[in-house]
Amino acid sequence: MAHAHHLPDGFLWGASTSAHQTEGGNTNSDWWQFEHMQTPIIKEPSGDACDSYHRWREDMDLLSELGFTDYRFGIEWARIEPAPGEFSRAAIAHYRRMVEGAQERGLRPLVTLHHFTTPRWFMERGGWAAAGSDELFTRYLTAAAPVYATGVDHVCTINEPNMVAVMAAVQRAHLSGEAPPTTGMPLPDGATTEALVRAHARAVETVKSCVPHVRTGWSVANQAYQTLPGAEDAAAPVRRQWEDVFLEAARGDDWLGVQSYTRTRIGPDGVLPVPEDAERTLSGWEFYPRALGQAVRDSAALAPGVPLIVTENGIATADDTRRIQYTSEALDSLTSAMNDGIDVRGYFHWSALDNYEWGRYAPTFGLIAVDRETFARTPKPSAAWLGAMGRRPILSPREGL
Ligand code: FCB
């Protein structure tokens, strides 16, 4: 079959979640605090989220029954280190049970060590840009080493450092009363970028000194930039500060995470809004599934020779047939990049569950619906469709449509 895509042996096939967005009751985190401030970014607090802190077994049962062989989930620094230097043995044991639980169900865990949230005390002392933040991060990773000591092949040090640095810029503007940019998002905060690059390098060293066989990397929010003719000058600083510096920091890593949802067009005056006539998803982003193929190509160009793992890709929609359509086209663009020689080792769909989307629940990215009152889980047709590909040695994204 000429159109069948042969995925390499051992290709990771999974779905993704993060701790704060699914666990619920993450009361000691900076985000919980932020969710209870008056800001237009927050429509509703995370509250109980998906109650996955208690229901993680159910989540894993479903993913494994659906056919997935891999699961990306996060551990929560705010729970593991509730006060500076004070570590919770119970929280570490909890995450260790999750690693073992995944293995028992035939799911290989990819563990994220930091996914947007920090303990409140870390934010109160100045966040990433404050002196000594990398030291504190590595102390937490050392304490958490029992979680990834065995049974974990891949850890992600920091999820979307570029978004973390953008959020720091938003927060700085908010605190100092600066006017927010009129279109799009601000450039990442420079001091935060530098601190994150440093923290990543130290985290890699720390994780490897604790558990030498673990393969370390970080996951960058890829923008799939498209520069219009004549806009090269406007595009250069945006591309550099938003993306390239973070991709270049992955050179020499064991793998690089690619997270892709849509494209970003740049005109002579900067980032362009989504075209009027374009279909928008529930997150407000342009429906543009082929961004994924570009994202892996751009990542490979900036971090040559580093194996790539798609750690997030998906769509916020209430129409599950649109999810299948989106994912099918995204996988098509991915496999054609792979056929051109781009070294991709895995694909994780965002998200396993409908979950807390940083300020609101409305943008539903899940393969599995979660009842907001009973927490009952209901896999959507897309979950069965995508999961079933994990059981086959030869995958064709078009099959099953
Ligand atoms: C990414 C985040 C993830 C989720 C998706 C939609 O920026 O890493 O937590 O919110 O977007």
Residues whose N, C-alpha, C, O or C-beta is under 5 A from the ligand:
A	BS01	FCB	E160
